[in-house]
Amino acid sequence: MQRTSSGNKANWIPAYKADNDLKNPSWLDGSLPGDYGFDPLGLGKDPAALKWYREAELIHGRWALVAAVGILVGQAYSGIPWYEAGAAPGAVAPFTFGSLLGTQILLMSWVEGKRWVDFYNPSSQSVEWATPWSKTAENFANATGQQGYPGGKFFDPLQLAGTVTGGVYQPDFAKLERLQLAEIKHARLAMVALLIFYIEAGQGLTPLAPFGLL
C-alpha cells in the first residue's frame, strides 16, 4: 500500500511559488514517506535509482539513530569520550580486536548480503533455508508488502503498526504511515547529528561537553 501524490504535498521551500523541478520535481509524487520534493540535483529521476537511494537513506538513518543513542548513553555512563572508547583498557574484552572484527565482518556480510538479495528479489529470503533458526519462514516474510518495512510478528513484536489475530499478523497501514514519517524524520536528524559529532571530535569536543559531561 503506497501513499498517493497530492496537490497539497508539503514542500521544502514553502515560500517559493514557482512550480518547477526545483520546487516540485515530477519524479517525487509524495508516495515516499517524508517526501518534501527535495532533489535539486535530480538524483532520483531514474525510478530504479530513487528506489535505491531511499533504501540507502533508510538503512543509514537507522544506523545513525542507534549510533547517536550509543554515543550519548555510552559516554554519559563511562565518562570516556566516544571517539576514545575503543582505545580504553578492556574496551574490546573479553574479545581480541581481531576476533571481534572477524565476527562482525562475517555476521554483517551475511545479514547485508541477504538484504541486498531481497532488495532486488523481494521476499526471496523469507524461506526456511535462509532462516535456519526458525521453524517457519512465515515470521520473516514481508507482511506489509513495502520494501524496508517488513512488519510481522518478528519485526514488529510490540504490534506498533499492526495486530496479530488468530496467529496471523495484520498490518495497520494508517499507523504504519505515521510511523514511517516519524522514522525518516528522526533518521535524517540523527544523520545530521552524527556529522556534527564527527566535526566536534576533530576538535577534541564531545556532544555532552555543553552539559559538563566531557
ABEGO torsion letter per residue (X at the ends): XBBBBBAABBBABAABABBBAAABBAABAGABBGBAGBBAAGAAABAAAAAAAAAAAAAAAAAAAAAAAAAAAAAAAAGBBAAAAAABBGAAOABBAAAAAAAAAAAAAAAAAAAAAAAABBGAABBAAABAABABAAAABBAAGBBGBAEEAAABAAGAAEBBBGGBBBBBAAAAAAAAAAAAAAAAAAAAAAAAAAAAAAAGBBAAAAAGBX
